[in-house]
Amino acid sequence: MAAITLPNDYQYVLLAATSTFFVNSFHGLLTGRKRKAAAIKYPITYATTEQADKDPKAYAFNCGMHNPQIAFEQDLEQYDL
């Protein structure tokens, strides 16, 4: 049976990779709260411009939705998925 040898500092790589799960979960929690407050139903990704202009909660949802979207796209680029 072959043994796998990892460098001593490999724990930091694993920590960085697993921390993205917690960051994404936190983003999802915050965005879910903003979605509920703005009364924007699934599968709508963003509030329309008209909704965001009229309702500050819808505008806050759009701002809150933008951040996890960017983080998710960067995760895909980072891991070449």
C-alpha positions as CSV (number, residue, x, y, z in Angstrom):
1,M,0.0,0.0,0.0
2,A,1.3,3.4,-0.9
3,A,1.8,6.0,1.8
4,I,0.9,9.7,1.2
5,T,3.3,12.2,2.6
6,L,2.2,15.8,3.1
7,P,4.5,18.7,3.9
8,N,4.5,20.1,7.4
9,D,2.7,23.3,6.5
10,Y,-0.1,21.5,4.5
11,Q,-2.5,22.2,7.3
12,Y,-2.7,25.8,6.2
13,V,-3.8,24.7,2.7
14,L,-6.5,22.5,4.2
15,L,-7.6,25.3,6.5
16,A,-7.9,27.8,3.6
17,A,-9.8,25.3,1.5
18,T,-12.3,24.4,4.2
19,S,-12.8,28.0,5.4
20,T,-14.5,28.8,2.1
21,F,-17.4,26.5,3.2
22,F,-17.9,28.6,6.3
23,V,-17.6,31.9,4.5
24,N,-20.1,30.8,1.8
25,S,-22.5,29.6,4.5
26,F,-22.3,33.0,6.3
27,H,-22.9,34.8,3.0
28,G,-25.9,32.5,2.4
29,L,-27.3,33.3,5.8
30,L,-27.0,37.0,5.4
31,T,-28.4,37.0,1.9
32,G,-31.3,34.8,3.0
33,R,-32.2,37.3,5.7
34,K,-32.1,40.2,3.2
35,R,-34.2,38.2,0.7
36,K,-36.8,37.5,3.3
37,A,-36.9,41.2,4.4
38,A,-37.3,42.4,0.8
39,A,-39.9,39.7,0.1
40,I,-38.1,38.6,-3.1
41,K,-39.1,35.0,-3.9
42,Y,-37.0,32.3,-5.4
43,P,-35.8,31.8,-8.2
44,I,-35.4,35.5,-8.7
45,T,-31.7,36.3,-8.3
46,Y,-31.9,40.1,-8.0
47,A,-34.6,42.7,-7.4
48,T,-35.5,44.7,-10.5
49,T,-34.2,48.2,-10.8
50,E,-37.8,49.5,-10.2
51,Q,-38.1,47.5,-7.0
52,A,-34.6,48.6,-5.8
53,D,-35.5,52.3,-6.5
54,K,-38.7,52.1,-4.5
55,D,-37.7,49.8,-1.7
56,P,-34.5,50.3,0.3
57,K,-34.7,46.6,1.5
58,A,-34.7,45.4,-2.1
59,Y,-31.7,47.7,-2.8
60,A,-30.0,46.2,0.3
61,F,-30.8,42.7,-1.0
62,N,-29.2,43.5,-4.4
63,C,-26.1,44.8,-2.6
64,G,-26.0,41.8,-0.3
65,M,-26.5,39.3,-3.2
66,H,-23.7,40.8,-5.1
67,N,-21.0,40.0,-2.6
68,P,-21.6,36.2,-2.3
69,Q,-21.9,36.0,-6.1
70,I,-18.4,37.6,-6.5
71,A,-17.0,35.3,-3.8
72,F,-18.5,32.2,-5.5
73,E,-17.1,33.2,-8.9
74,Q,-13.7,33.7,-7.3
75,D,-13.8,30.3,-5.6
76,L,-14.5,28.7,-9.0
77,E,-11.5,30.4,-10.5
78,Q,-9.3,29.6,-7.6
79,Y,-10.0,25.9,-7.7
80,D,-10.3,25.7,-11.6
81,L,-13.8,24.4,-11.5
